[in-house]
Amino acid sequence: MRDCVYQFYTGLKLKAEIYPDTIPSLIKLKNNGYLITTLTDLPTAMPDELFKRDISILLPYFDLYVSSLSCGFRKPNCRGLQMIAEYFNVPITELVFVGDEDKDRETAIHADCQFIQINRKNRTSETIFNLTELIEKLID
């Protein structure tokens, strides 16, 4: 069964898009003392290893990786954010959740934590256009 799942997802040739500003932004956040985690929804039954392989260049910058598979719930359920808060022993209200989808906003609302939306397609007064703008908002 495992081989079948791997064959299926490998055959889809899914590829994570990593933007040019991602790694420099992660480095700047780390250099300024931020803990960085990821909370991602995986396609149903997709093994974490397959997704992690796709984002392997980013993994060294994460202090914790959480997926819908590892936490047992998909967003907008806030269990993943609860796990992150528990792992770092901080109140969930101190987390800043950065996302690009409406379900990310809903997740943050359910968790009662701050949310920053990135919208790389349409610049609005309510969203951040890219990670450089995020850095300016958080650090500069």
Secondary structure, 3 states (H helix, E strand, C coil): CHHHHHHHHHHHCCCCCCCCCHHHHHHHHHHCCCCCEEEECCCCCCCHHHHHHHCCCCHHHCCEEEEHHHHCCCCCCCHHHHHHHHHHCCCHHHCEEEECCHHHHHHHHHHCCEEEEECCCCCCCCCECCHHHHHHHHCC
